[in-house]
Amino acid sequence: MAATDSLPVFRYHPDPIGTGSVAPSDAKCVVCKQRRGFVYAGPVYTDDDFDDAICPWCIADGSAHEALGATFVDSEAFPVETPDHVIDTIVERTPGYSAWQAEEWPSCCGDAAAFIGPLGIAEVRARYRHLEGFLMSQIVHGMGISGGAATRFLESLRRDASPTAYLFKCLHCDEPQVHVDHT
């Protein structure tokens, strides 16, 4: 594997390696034709198959979007109040994430939130214990699941299997946002 530059900084996806959206690879990028040590491993929306073929640098500078017409998040994933320029930045120049059905990208404080990563109940209890009640509230109020079924649903959350909680954080007030998805 070739030596790598520092990974680009993505405002709305600050740890794409930790989330699994960027992975180490010796593959040559289809856009810049370089082996940069990492490749994008998330969804690519385009007519052709470019899975595991685009480097994060070509996503960050917009060249993957320009050269391939590729987008990385569904433009319908955002609440209506999300500013168009923010949607464009995320859709065209930010690594997306793989959800079980359609991804959602929450907004808060007039801006899109930053994607922190997929969570199961094990990750919640190990690193985000303070979010367990917040997740239960989302399951009850956001998904309409209550009582013992809500508790069982919370206990069934898995990082790499359905159902999964996708954690976001507001870039302005630090409030958590979550999208829970399942097959």
C-alpha positions as CSV (number, residue, x, y, z in Angstrom):
1,M,0.0,0.0,0.0
2,A,1.3,3.4,-0.9
3,A,2.0,6.1,1.7
4,T,-1.1,8.2,2.3
5,D,-1.7,11.9,2.8
6,S,-3.8,12.9,5.8
7,L,-7.4,12.1,5.1
8,P,-9.6,15.0,4.1
9,V,-11.7,16.6,6.8
10,F,-15.5,16.2,6.4
11,R,-17.5,18.6,8.4
12,Y,-20.6,16.4,8.4
13,H,-18.9,13.1,8.7
14,P,-15.9,13.7,11.1
15,D,-14.7,10.0,11.5
16,P,-15.4,8.1,8.2
17,I,-12.9,5.4,9.1
18,G,-14.5,4.8,12.5
19,T,-18.0,4.7,10.9
20,G,-16.8,2.2,8.3
21,S,-17.5,4.5,5.4
22,V,-13.8,4.8,4.5
23,A,-11.6,1.7,4.7
24,P,-7.9,0.9,4.1
25,S,-7.3,-0.3,0.6
26,D,-4.5,-0.6,-2.0
27,A,-7.1,0.0,-4.8
28,K,-6.6,2.6,-7.4
29,C,-9.2,5.4,-7.4
30,V,-11.2,5.5,-10.6
31,V,-11.2,9.3,-10.6
32,C,-7.6,10.3,-9.8
33,K,-6.0,7.0,-10.7
34,Q,-3.9,7.0,-7.5
35,R,-3.5,4.4,-4.8
36,R,-3.9,6.6,-1.7
37,G,-4.3,3.9,0.9
38,F,-8.0,4.4,1.5
39,V,-11.2,4.0,-0.4
40,Y,-14.8,4.9,0.2
41,A,-16.9,1.9,1.3
42,G,-20.3,3.5,1.5
43,P,-23.2,3.9,-0.9
44,V,-22.5,5.5,-4.4
45,Y,-25.5,6.7,-6.3
46,T,-24.7,6.7,-10.0
47,D,-25.6,4.7,-13.1
48,D,-22.4,2.6,-12.9
49,D,-20.9,0.4,-10.1
50,F,-18.2,2.3,-8.3
51,D,-18.3,0.4,-5.0
52,D,-14.9,0.5,-3.2
53,A,-13.4,2.4,-6.2
54,I,-13.3,6.1,-5.1
55,C,-10.8,7.7,-2.8
56,P,-12.0,10.1,0.0
57,W,-9.9,12.9,-1.5
58,C,-12.0,12.8,-4.8
59,I,-15.1,12.9,-2.7
60,A,-13.9,15.9,-0.6
61,D,-12.8,18.0,-3.6
62,G,-16.0,17.2,-5.6
63,S,-14.1,15.6,-8.5
64,A,-15.9,12.2,-8.0
65,H,-19.2,14.0,-8.4
66,E,-18.0,16.0,-11.4
67,A,-16.3,13.1,-13.2
68,L,-18.8,10.3,-12.5
69,G,-22.0,12.2,-11.6
70,A,-21.7,10.3,-8.3
71,T,-23.5,11.3,-5.1
72,F,-23.0,9.7,-1.7
73,V,-26.2,10.5,0.2
74,D,-29.8,10.5,-1.2
75,S,-30.9,14.1,-1.6
76,E,-34.3,13.1,-0.1
77,A,-32.6,12.2,3.2
78,F,-32.8,15.7,4.6
79,P,-35.6,17.6,6.5
80,V,-37.1,20.4,4.4
81,E,-35.5,23.1,6.6
82,T,-31.9,22.0,5.6
83,P,-30.3,24.7,3.5
84,D,-29.7,23.7,-0.1
85,H,-25.9,24.5,0.0
86,V,-25.6,22.1,3.0
87,I,-27.5,19.4,1.2
88,D,-25.2,19.8,-1.9
89,T,-22.1,19.6,0.3
90,I,-23.2,16.4,1.9
91,V,-24.7,14.7,-1.2
92,E,-21.7,15.6,-3.5
93,R,-18.7,16.0,-1.2
94,T,-19.2,14.0,2.0
95,P,-19.0,10.2,2.6
96,G,-22.5,8.7,3.2
97,Y,-23.4,5.8,5.4
98,S,-25.2,2.5,4.6
99,A,-28.6,2.1,6.3
100,W,-30.9,-0.9,6.1
101,Q,-33.5,1.0,4.1
102,A,-33.2,4.7,3.2
103,E,-30.7,6.8,5.1
104,E,-31.9,9.9,6.9
105,W,-29.7,12.9,7.7
106,P,-31.2,15.1,10.6
107,S,-30.8,18.8,10.9
108,C,-30.6,21.0,14.0
109,C,-30.0,24.8,14.5
110,G,-30.4,25.6,10.8
111,D,-27.7,23.1,9.7
112,A,-27.3,19.4,9.0
113,A,-26.0,17.4,11.9
114,A,-22.7,15.5,11.8
115,F,-22.8,11.7,11.4
116,I,-21.1,10.1,14.4
117,G,-21.8,6.4,13.5
118,P,-23.9,3.3,13.7
119,L,-24.7,2.0,17.2
120,G,-26.1,-1.1,18.7
121,I,-27.1,-1.4,22.4
122,A,-23.5,-2.6,23.2
123,E,-22.0,0.6,21.9
124,V,-24.7,2.7,23.6
125,R,-23.9,1.1,27.0
126,A,-20.2,1.1,26.5
127,R,-19.7,4.7,25.2
128,Y,-23.0,6.6,25.1
129,R,-24.8,5.4,28.2
130,H,-26.4,8.9,28.6
131,L,-28.2,8.3,25.3
132,E,-30.1,5.2,26.3
133,G,-33.2,7.1,27.5
134,F,-33.0,9.4,24.4
135,L,-33.1,6.3,22.2
136,M,-36.0,4.8,24.1
137,S,-37.9,8.0,23.6
138,Q,-37.1,7.9,19.8
139,I,-38.4,4.3,19.7
140,V,-41.6,5.2,21.6
141,H,-42.4,8.6,20.1
142,G,-40.7,8.4,16.7
143,M,-41.4,4.9,15.8
144,G,-44.7,4.3,17.8
145,I,-43.4,1.3,19.6
146,S,-44.3,1.1,23.3
147,G,-44.2,-1.0,26.4
148,G,-42.3,-4.3,26.4
149,A,-42.0,-4.2,22.6
150,A,-40.0,-0.9,22.9
151,T,-37.7,-2.4,25.5
152,R,-37.1,-5.5,23.3
153,F,-36.5,-3.3,20.3
154,L,-33.9,-1.2,22.2
155,E,-32.2,-4.4,23.4
156,S,-32.1,-5.7,19.8
157,L,-30.1,-2.8,18.4
158,R,-26.9,-3.9,16.7
159,R,-24.2,-1.9,15.0
160,D,-23.8,-4.3,12.1
161,A,-27.3,-6.0,11.9
162,S,-30.9,-4.8,11.9
163,P,-32.1,-2.8,13.7
164,T,-29.4,-0.1,14.0
165,A,-29.4,3.4,15.6
166,Y,-27.4,6.0,13.5
167,L,-26.1,8.7,15.8
168,F,-25.7,12.3,14.7
169,K,-24.7,15.4,16.7
170,C,-25.7,19.0,16.1
171,L,-22.6,21.0,15.1
172,H,-23.9,24.0,17.0
173,C,-25.6,22.9,20.2
174,D,-24.1,19.4,20.5
175,E,-27.6,17.8,20.9
176,P,-27.8,14.2,19.7
177,Q,-30.0,13.3,16.8
178,V,-30.7,9.7,15.9
179,H,-32.2,7.7,13.0
180,V,-33.2,4.2,13.9
181,D,-33.5,1.9,10.9
182,H,-34.4,-1.8,10.4
183,T,-35.2,-4.3,7.7
